Protein backbone atom coordinates (compact mmCIF):
# COMPACT_ATOMS: atom_id res chain seq x y z
CA UNK A 1 0.00 0.00 0.00
CA UNK A 2 1.26 3.51 -0.90
CA UNK A 3 1.84 6.14 1.71
CA UNK A 4 -0.55 9.19 1.63
CA UNK A 5 1.20 12.32 0.42
CA UNK A 6 1.32 15.30 2.76
CA UNK A 7 0.70 18.89 1.67
CA UNK A 8 3.82 21.04 1.82
CA UNK A 9 3.76 23.31 4.86
CA UNK A 10 4.36 27.03 4.14
CA UNK A 11 4.52 28.30 7.69
CA UNK A 12 4.06 27.25 11.24
CA UNK A 13 0.44 28.51 11.41
CA UNK A 14 -2.48 27.09 9.56
CA UNK A 15 -4.53 30.10 8.37
CA UNK A 16 -7.36 30.15 5.91
CA UNK A 17 -7.09 32.59 3.03
CA UNK A 18 -9.87 34.31 1.15
CA UNK A 19 -8.15 35.34 -2.08
CA UNK A 20 -11.31 36.77 -3.69
CA UNK A 21 -11.94 39.07 -0.71
CA UNK A 22 -8.29 40.14 -0.63
CA UNK A 23 -8.30 41.03 -4.36
CA UNK A 24 -11.56 42.99 -3.98
CA UNK A 25 -10.06 44.84 -1.01
CA UNK A 26 -6.93 45.74 -3.02
CA UNK A 27 -9.09 46.94 -5.94
CA UNK A 28 -11.16 49.16 -3.60
CA UNK A 29 -7.97 50.55 -2.08
CA UNK A 30 -6.58 51.47 -5.52
CA UNK A 31 -9.84 53.18 -6.48
CA UNK A 32 -9.80 55.15 -3.21
CA UNK A 33 -6.23 56.32 -3.91
CA UNK A 34 -7.24 57.52 -7.40
CA UNK A 35 -10.27 59.38 -5.99
CA UNK A 36 -8.14 61.04 -3.28
CA UNK A 37 -5.53 62.07 -5.86
CA UNK A 38 -8.27 63.55 -8.08
CA UNK A 39 -9.70 65.55 -5.16
CA UNK A 40 -6.26 66.90 -4.27
CA UNK A 41 -5.50 67.80 -7.91
CA UNK A 42 -8.81 69.65 -8.42
CA UNK A 43 -8.38 71.46 -5.10
CA UNK A 44 -4.93 72.63 -6.19
CA UNK A 45 -6.39 73.82 -9.50
CA UNK A 46 -9.01 75.91 -7.69
CA UNK A 47 -12.22 73.91 -7.60
CA UNK A 48 -12.69 74.65 -3.89
CA UNK A 49 -10.78 77.92 -3.58
CA UNK A 50 -8.48 80.22 -5.54
CA UNK A 51 -6.85 78.84 -8.69
CA UNK A 52 -7.09 78.54 -12.48
CA UNK A 53 -10.45 76.71 -12.37
CA UNK A 54 -11.90 79.37 -10.09
CA UNK A 55 -10.93 82.46 -12.10
CA UNK A 56 -13.69 83.43 -14.50
CA UNK A 57 -14.11 86.00 -17.25
CA UNK A 58 -17.31 86.88 -19.00
CA UNK A 59 -18.21 89.39 -21.69
CA UNK A 60 -21.51 90.60 -23.02
CA UNK A 61 -22.43 89.84 -26.67
CA UNK A 62 -21.43 93.36 -27.76
CA UNK A 63 -18.04 93.19 -25.97
CA UNK A 64 -18.82 96.46 -24.19
CA UNK A 65 -18.07 95.00 -20.74
CA UNK A 66 -15.72 92.32 -19.45
CA UNK A 67 -16.20 90.90 -15.95
CA UNK A 68 -13.49 89.18 -13.87
CA UNK A 69 -14.95 87.11 -11.05
CA UNK A 70 -14.55 83.93 -9.01
CA UNK A 71 -16.61 80.95 -10.22
CA UNK A 72 -16.44 79.26 -6.81
CA UNK A 73 -17.22 81.29 -3.70
CA UNK A 74 -17.65 80.57 -0.02
CA UNK A 75 -20.61 81.69 2.04
CA UNK A 76 -19.75 84.83 4.07
CA UNK A 77 -16.29 85.19 2.46
CA UNK A 78 -15.50 88.50 0.75
CA UNK A 79 -15.35 88.37 -3.06
CA UNK A 80 -14.50 90.88 -5.78
CA UNK A 81 -16.03 91.49 -9.19
CA UNK A 82 -14.05 93.70 -11.59
CA UNK A 83 -16.04 95.11 -14.48
CA UNK A 84 -13.98 96.60 -17.31
CA UNK A 85 -15.70 98.93 -19.76
CA UNK A 86 -13.96 99.62 -23.07
CA UNK A 87 -15.24 103.13 -23.78
CA UNK A 88 -18.32 104.09 -21.79
CA UNK A 89 -20.27 107.16 -22.79
CA UNK A 90 -20.39 110.23 -20.57
CA UNK A 91 -22.25 108.72 -17.64
CA UNK A 92 -23.09 105.02 -17.76
CA UNK A 93 -25.19 102.56 -15.79
CA UNK A 94 -24.56 98.96 -14.80
CA UNK A 95 -27.54 96.70 -14.20
CA UNK A 96 -27.58 93.49 -12.16
CA UNK A 97 -30.35 90.89 -12.16
CA UNK A 98 -32.42 89.75 -9.20
CA UNK A 99 -30.25 86.64 -8.56
CA UNK A 100 -27.26 88.92 -7.95
CA UNK A 101 -29.07 90.88 -5.24
CA UNK A 102 -30.64 87.76 -3.67
CA UNK A 103 -27.39 85.79 -3.37
CA UNK A 104 -24.86 88.56 -2.68
CA UNK A 105 -24.63 91.46 -0.24
CA UNK A 106 -23.02 94.50 -1.86
CA UNK A 107 -20.44 95.83 0.59
CA UNK A 108 -18.69 98.54 -1.43
CA UNK A 109 -18.40 99.87 -4.99
CA UNK A 110 -15.31 101.59 -6.39
CA UNK A 111 -15.68 104.21 -7.82
CA UNK A 112 -18.76 105.18 -5.90
CA UNK A 113 -21.87 105.42 -8.08
CA UNK A 114 -23.69 108.71 -8.52
CA UNK A 115 -26.98 106.92 -7.93
CA UNK A 116 -28.15 103.42 -7.01
CA UNK A 117 -31.66 102.21 -7.80
CA UNK A 118 -33.07 98.96 -6.47
CA UNK A 119 -36.19 97.27 -7.73
CA UNK A 120 -36.60 94.31 -10.03
CA UNK A 121 -32.94 94.90 -10.91
CA UNK A 122 -30.11 96.76 -9.22
CA UNK A 123 -28.99 99.75 -11.28
CA UNK A 124 -25.76 101.62 -10.47
CA UNK A 125 -25.25 104.91 -12.32
CA UNK A 126 -21.76 106.39 -12.73
CA UNK A 127 -20.29 109.60 -14.09
CA UNK A 128 -17.24 109.27 -16.36
CA UNK A 129 -15.28 111.12 -18.98
CA UNK A 130 -16.51 109.88 -22.33
CA UNK A 131 -14.34 107.60 -24.38
CA UNK A 132 -11.97 106.60 -21.55
CA UNK A 133 -11.79 102.96 -20.40
CA UNK A 134 -13.26 102.46 -16.94
CA UNK A 135 -13.14 99.77 -14.27
CA UNK A 136 -15.78 99.28 -11.61
CA UNK A 137 -14.91 97.06 -8.65
CA UNK A 138 -17.67 95.46 -6.57
CA UNK A 139 -16.86 94.07 -3.14
CA UNK A 140 -19.54 91.54 -2.22
CA UNK A 141 -20.25 88.86 0.35
CA UNK A 142 -22.32 85.75 -0.50
CA UNK A 143 -25.36 85.37 1.76
CA UNK A 144 -26.86 82.17 0.27
CA UNK A 145 -25.22 79.03 -1.05
CA UNK A 146 -25.82 76.96 -4.16
CA UNK A 147 -25.50 77.40 -7.91
CA UNK A 148 -26.42 80.72 -9.49
CA UNK A 149 -26.33 82.56 -12.82
CA UNK A 150 -25.70 86.30 -12.46
CA UNK A 151 -26.36 88.70 -15.31
CA UNK A 152 -24.60 92.07 -15.61
CA UNK A 153 -25.28 94.56 -18.38
CA UNK A 154 -24.28 98.01 -19.46
CA UNK A 155 -27.59 99.85 -19.36
CA UNK A 156 -30.21 98.01 -21.39
CA UNK A 157 -27.68 96.09 -23.56
CA UNK A 158 -27.56 92.29 -23.63
CA UNK A 159 -26.05 90.97 -20.37
CA UNK A 160 -22.85 89.10 -19.60
CA UNK A 161 -23.68 85.82 -17.86
CA UNK A 162 -21.65 84.74 -14.83
CA UNK A 163 -22.16 81.13 -13.68
CA UNK A 164 -21.06 80.69 -10.05
CA UNK A 165 -21.29 78.15 -7.26
CA UNK A 166 -21.32 79.27 -3.64
CA UNK A 167 -20.10 76.68 -1.13
CA UNK A 168 -21.62 76.63 2.37
URBEL-V925546 format. One record per pair of residues at least 6 apart in sequence whose ideal C-beta (glycine too) atoms are under 6 Angstrom apart, sorted by the first residue. I is the first residue (numbers start at 1). J is the second residue. Records with the same first field share a line. If there is no record, write none. Layout:
I=J  J
This chain:
45=51  52  53
46=52  53  54
47=53
54=70  71  72
56=69  71
57=68
58=67  160  162
59=66  160
60=158  160
61=158
62=157
64=154
65=83  85  154  160
66=84
67=83  152  160
68=82
69=81  162
70=79
71=164
72=165
73=79  142  166
74=167
75=142  145  166  168
78=141
79=140
80=139
81=138
82=137
83=136
84=135
85=134
87=131
88=128  134
89=130
90=130
91=127
92=126
93=123  125  155
94=124
95=121  123  153
96=122  152
97=121  151
99=148  150
100=150
101=122
103=144  148
104=140  142
105=141  143
106=140
107=139  141
108=139
109=138
110=137
113=124  125  126
114=125  127
115=125
116=124
117=123
128=134
142=166
145=166  168
147=165
148=164
149=161  163
150=162
151=159  161
152=159  160
153=159
